[in-house]
């Protein structure tokens, strides 16, 4: 503990508030690059550089970057993020918070009838396991290519795709998370993506290391003064999420004995071990259909049972491997609400979102929700 004499010396040195922040950021970058410390549950106040959880959705921007372009495993990354409003007047959006849940979903109703036209993902791409995108209010937020980022630093969600998929095919979910105040970074894994020339499912075991490499890259960006992306990243507030093999990848990032900077994880239709035993201490959310024939629900349940920290399980009776990721299908509102509430609690310390979880997750005949050791 720093004594009064030491504090006086610091004051006499004339260190300003900005220099204090810079010093803290330097220490944080050093710690994260070293990968020190196991991921732990986080329920306290968000750091000063992270604003409180937003009550209204942001416009969404999208940009691309590549990690280790000339290396043996270059990693293209799609980044969706909260953006500044367009210069010209446009559509307005409603508030996130609503007095009571409705069948259409708390966060689903936050968006007006906009489409993804004009974005890097294109207006007519399929939604991977969930089928085609939808028109009208279900199409999600409008997305602008390389739009200026909104002011401030935002928590980060690293999203991993499944086998023979692409980040763009999950935009129905990831763009909504971005509108909710998260920077979503989605790598295209080199040997399991839809366009991989040398596809092999065995390469999933290498993907947790790819994801950690991306995190290290983001930490370095965050330390560059004025970087158009890094200056808006709260690298002390990172979660991982993924579908199918991307869910296995996510769980692998919490492998036992490996230090992790992750604050939370979301495993969708996944749970197999690909990088050694995994018994996460950080909060974990599992999402799974009971009729999943590709990754049986029992796999997700086993991973849920191994968690040492707070955990929750959203089950979708009768559903398969991911149709609930399509806004037109039953269960999508609950998946969106539950994952968004979970991220707001884990990364923004939003206790109200934690309190909403059981009601937002539960829809008789559509979903069931169980938890273990979640704070009350």
C-alpha positions in Angstrom: 0.0 0.0 0.0 1.3 3.4 -1.0 2.1 5.6 2.1 1.4 9.3 2.5 5.0 10.2 1.7 4.9 8.3 -1.6 1.6 9.9 -2.5 3.0 13.3 -1.8 6.0 12.5 -4.0 3.7 11.6 -6.8 1.7 14.8 -6.4 4.9 16.9 -6.3 6.0 15.3 -9.5 3.0 16.9 -11.1 1.5 13.8 -12.7 -1.7 14.9 -14.3 -4.9 12.8 -14.6 -4.0 12.1 -18.2 -0.6 10.8 -17.3 -2.1 8.6 -14.7 -4.4 7.1 -17.2 -1.5 6.6 -19.6 0.5 4.9 -16.9 -2.3 2.6 -16.0 -2.9 1.7 -19.7 0.8 0.9 -20.1 0.7 -1.5 -17.1 -2.5 -3.0 -18.5 -1.0 -3.6 -21.9 2.1 -5.2 -20.4 -0.1 -7.5 -18.3 -2.4 -8.5 -21.1 0.4 -9.1 -23.6 2.0 -11.4 -21.0 -1.3 -13.1 -20.5 -1.1 -13.0 -16.8 -3.9 -14.1 -14.5 -6.8 -16.5 -14.9 -10.1 -15.1 -16.1 -12.4 -14.4 -13.1 -16.0 -13.4 -12.7 -16.5 -9.6 -12.8 -19.4 -8.0 -11.1 -17.9 -4.7 -9.8 -18.1 -1.3 -11.3 -16.8 -0.8 -14.9 -13.5 1.0 -15.1 -13.6 4.8 -15.6 -12.6 4.5 -19.3 -15.7 2.3 -20.0 -19.0 4.2 -20.1 -22.1 2.7 -18.5 -24.2 0.3 -20.5 -26.0 2.3 -23.2 -29.8 2.7 -23.1 -30.2 3.3 -26.8 -28.7 1.4 -29.7 -25.8 2.9 -31.6 -25.5 3.0 -35.4 -23.1 0.3 -36.5 -19.9 0.5 -38.6 -17.9 -2.3 -40.1 -14.3 -2.5 -41.2 -11.7 -5.2 -42.0 -8.2 -5.8 -40.8 -5.7 -8.7 -41.1 -3.5 -10.0 -38.3 0.0 -11.3 -39.4 -0.7 -10.7 -43.1 2.7 -12.2 -44.1 2.8 -14.9 -41.4 2.1 -18.6 -41.7 -1.5 -18.1 -40.5 -2.8 -14.7 -41.6 -6.0 -13.9 -39.9 -8.6 -11.7 -41.7 -10.9 -10.0 -39.1 -14.3 -8.4 -39.5 -15.0 -5.7 -36.9 -18.5 -4.4 -36.2 -18.6 -1.5 -33.8 -20.7 1.4 -32.3 -20.5 4.2 -34.8 -21.2 7.9 -34.8 -24.6 8.8 -36.3 -24.4 9.7 -40.0 -24.0 13.3 -40.9 -27.3 13.5 -42.7 -30.6 13.0 -40.8 -31.6 9.3 -40.9 -33.9 6.9 -39.2 -34.2 7.1 -35.5 -34.1 4.1 -33.2 -35.9 3.2 -30.0 -34.6 2.7 -26.5 -33.0 -0.5 -25.4 -34.8 -0.7 -22.1 -38.5 -1.5 -22.2 -41.0 -1.7 -19.3 -41.7 -5.4 -19.9 -40.5 -8.2 -22.2 -42.6 -9.1 -25.2 -42.6 -12.0 -27.6 -40.7 -10.0 -30.1 -37.8 -9.5 -27.7 -36.3 -6.6 -25.7 -33.4 -5.9 -28.0 -35.0 -7.0 -31.3 -37.5 -4.2 -30.9 -34.8 -1.7 -30.5 -34.2 -1.5 -34.3 -36.3 0.0 -37.0 -37.0 -1.5 -40.4 -33.5 -1.2 -41.7 -31.3 -3.6 -43.7 -27.7 -4.5 -44.1 -27.6 -3.1 -47.6 -24.4 -1.1 -48.3 -22.4 -2.9 -45.6 -19.4 -5.1 -46.2 -21.5 -8.2 -45.5 -23.9 -7.4 -48.4 -27.7 -7.5 -48.3 -28.3 -11.0 -49.6 -25.8 -13.2 -47.8 -27.2 -16.3 -46.0 -27.1 -16.5 -42.3 -25.0 -19.7 -42.0 -26.8 -22.3 -40.0 -29.9 -20.2 -39.6 -30.9 -19.6 -43.2 -31.4 -16.4 -45.1 -31.7 -12.9 -43.6 -35.0 -11.2 -43.3 -36.5 -8.0 -44.4 -38.3 -5.4 -42.4 -37.8 -5.0 -38.6 -36.0 -8.3 -38.4 -33.1 -7.3 -40.6 -31.2 -5.6 -37.8 -29.3 -2.3 -37.7 -28.1 -0.6 -40.8 -24.3 -1.0 -41.2 -21.9 1.6 -42.7 -18.5 0.6 -44.0 -15.7 2.4 -42.1 -18.0 4.7 -40.3 -16.3 6.8 -37.6 -16.4 5.1 -34.3 -18.5 6.5 -31.5 -16.6 8.4 -28.8 -15.2 6.5 -25.8 -13.9 2.9 -25.2 -16.2 -0.1 -25.6 -15.9 -3.7 -24.4 -14.8 -6.3 -26.9 -16.5 -9.5 -27.9 -14.4 -12.0 -30.0 -16.8 -14.1 -32.1 -15.7 -17.4 -33.7 -17.5 -18.9 -36.6 -18.1 -22.7 -37.1 -16.9 -25.1 -39.8 -17.4 -24.0 -43.4 -18.7 -20.6 -42.3 -17.7 -16.9 -42.3 -18.1 -14.0 -39.9 -20.5 -12.3 -42.3 -22.9 -15.3 -42.0 -23.4 -14.4 -38.3 -24.1 -10.7 -38.8 -27.7 -11.0 -37.7 -26.4 -11.5 -34.1 -23.1 -9.7 -34.2 -24.4 -6.4 -35.6 -27.0 -6.3 -32.9 -24.3 -6.8 -30.3 -22.4 -3.9 -31.8 -25.5 -1.7 -31.7 -25.8 -2.6 -28.0 -22.4 -1.0 -27.3 -19.8 -3.8 -28.0 -16.9 -3.9 -30.5 -17.3 -7.4 -32.1 -14.2 -8.8 -33.7 -14.7 -11.9 -35.8 -11.7 -13.7 -37.3 -11.9 -15.9 -40.4 -10.0 -19.0 -39.4 -7.5 -20.1 -42.1 -8.4 -23.8 -42.5 -12.1 -24.1 -41.4 -13.8 -21.2 -43.1 -16.2 -21.5 -46.0 -13.6 -20.5 -48.6 -10.6 -22.4 -47.2 -8.5 -24.0 -49.9 -7.1 -26.6 -47.5 -10.1 -27.2 -45.3 -9.7 -29.6 -42.3 -11.8 -29.8 -39.2 -8.7 -30.9 -37.3 -7.5 -27.3 -37.4 -10.0 -26.3 -34.8 -7.4 -27.3 -32.2 -5.2 -24.4 -33.5 -8.0 -21.8 -33.3 -7.8 -20.9 -29.6 -4.2 -19.8 -30.3 -5.3 -17.8 -33.3 -7.9 -16.0 -31.1 -5.4 -15.3 -28.4 -3.1 -13.8 -31.1 -5.9 -11.5 -32.2 -6.4 -10.4 -28.6 -2.7 -9.5 -28.4 -3.0 -7.5 -31.6 -5.9 -5.6 -30.2 -4.0 -4.8 -27.0 -1.1 -3.4 -29.0 -3.6 -1.3 -31.1 -5.1 0.0 -27.9 -1.8 1.4 -26.8 -1.3 3.4 -30.0 -2.3 7.0 -29.3 -5.0 8.1 -31.7 -5.4 4.7 -33.5 -8.9 4.8 -35.2 -9.8 1.4 -33.8 -7.5 0.9 -30.8 -8.4 4.2 -29.1 -11.9 2.8 -28.7 -11.2 -0.6 -27.3 -11.6 -1.4 -23.6 -9.1 -4.3 -23.7 -9.6 -4.9 -20.0 -13.2 -5.9 -20.8 -13.1 -8.8 -23.4 -15.5 -11.7 -23.8 -15.4 -14.6 -26.3 -18.3 -16.2 -28.1 -18.8 -18.6 -30.9 -21.1 -21.1 -32.7 -20.5 -24.8 -33.2 -16.7 -25.3 -33.8 -16.5 -21.6 -32.9 -18.1 -22.6 -29.6 -15.4 -25.3 -29.1 -12.8 -22.6 -29.9 -14.3 -20.3 -27.3 -14.2 -22.9 -24.7 -10.6 -23.7 -25.6 -9.7 -20.1 -24.8 -10.5 -20.9 -21.2 -8.3 -24.1 -21.1 -7.1 -24.9 -17.6 -3.6 -23.8 -16.8 -3.6 -21.2 -19.5 -3.7 -17.5 -18.4 -6.6 -15.6 -20.0 -7.7 -12.0 -20.3 -11.3 -13.0 -20.9 -14.0 -11.8 -18.6 -16.8 -14.1 -19.9 -17.7 -16.6 -22.6 -20.7 -17.6 -24.7 -20.8 -21.1 -26.2 -23.5 -21.6 -28.8 -24.1 -25.2 -30.0 -20.6 -26.1 -28.9 -18.7 -27.5 -25.9 -16.1 -30.0 -27.1 -12.6 -29.8 -25.7 -10.0 -28.8 -28.3 -7.2 -27.3 -26.3 -7.0 -29.4 -23.1 -9.3 -29.5 -20.1 -11.4 -26.4 -19.5 -13.1 -25.5 -16.2 -13.7 -21.8 -16.5 -13.9 -19.5 -13.5 -15.2 -16.6 -15.6 -19.0 -16.3 -16.2 -20.2 -18.7 -19.0 -23.4 -18.8 -21.0 -24.3 -21.9 -23.0 -27.0 -21.9 -25.8 -28.1 -25.2 -27.3 -31.0 -26.8 -29.1 -32.2 -30.1 -27.7 -32.5 -31.7 -31.1 -29.0 -30.8 -32.3 -27.7 -33.8 -34.2 -24.3 -32.2 -35.1 -23.2 -31.3 -31.6 -25.7 -33.0 -29.2 -27.0 -30.9 -26.3 -25.3 -33.4 -23.9 -21.9 -32.0 -25.1 -22.9 -28.5 -24.0 -24.4 -29.7 -20.8 -21.2 -31.5 -19.9 -19.2 -28.3 -20.5 -21.7 -26.4 -18.4 -21.3 -28.9 -15.6 -17.5 -28.5 -15.7 -17.6 -24.7 -15.1 -16.2 -23.6 -11.8 -17.6 -20.1 -11.9 -21.0 -18.6 -12.6 -22.8 -20.3 -15.5 -26.1 -20.4 -17.3 -27.7 -22.6 -19.9 -30.3 -21.5 -22.4 -32.0 -24.6 -24.0 -34.3 -24.5 -27.0 -36.5 -27.6 -27.0 -36.9 -29.2 -30.4 -34.4 -27.0 -32.2 -31.3 -28.1 -34.0 -27.9 -26.7 -34.6 -28.6 -23.0 -35.1 -32.0 -22.1 -36.7 -32.6 -20.0 -33.6 -29.9 -17.6 -34.9 -32.3 -16.5 -37.6 -34.6 -13.6 -36.6 -37.6 -15.2 -38.3 -37.3 -18.4 -36.3 -38.7 -19.1 -32.8 -36.1 -18.6 -30.1 -34.1 -15.8 -31.7 -35.6 -13.0 -29.5 -34.7 -15.0 -26.4 -31.2 -15.8 -27.7 -30.6 -12.1 -28.5 -32.0 -10.9 -25.2 -30.1 -13.5 -23.1 -26.7 -13.0 -24.8 -27.0 -9.2 -24.7 -28.1 -9.1 -21.0 -25.2 -11.5 -20.2 -22.7 -9.3 -22.0 -24.0 -6.1 -20.4 -23.6 -7.7 -17.0 -20.2 -9.3 -17.6 -18.6 -6.4 -19.5 -20.5 -3.3 -18.3 -21.2 -4.4 -14.7 -24.9 -3.8 -15.5 -26.7 -5.4 -12.5 -30.1 -4.5 -14.0 -29.3 -6.7 -17.0 -28.3 -9.5 -14.7 -31.7 -9.1 -13.0 -33.5 -9.3 -16.3 -31.8 -12.5 -17.4 -34.4 -15.1 -16.1 -37.4 -13.3 -17.6 -35.7 -12.4 -20.9 -34.4 -16.0 -21.3 -37.6 -17.8 -20.6 -40.4 -18.3 -23.0 -42.8 -21.3 -22.3 -42.6 -23.8 -25.1 -39.6 -22.1 -26.7 -36.8 -21.9 -24.2 -35.8 -23.1 -20.7 -33.2 -21.4 -18.6 -31.0 -22.8 -15.8 -28.2 -21.2 -13.8 -25.6 -22.1 -11.3 -23.8 -19.6 -9.0 -25.0 -16.5 -10.8 -25.0 -13.5 -8.4 -28.4 -12.3 -7.2 
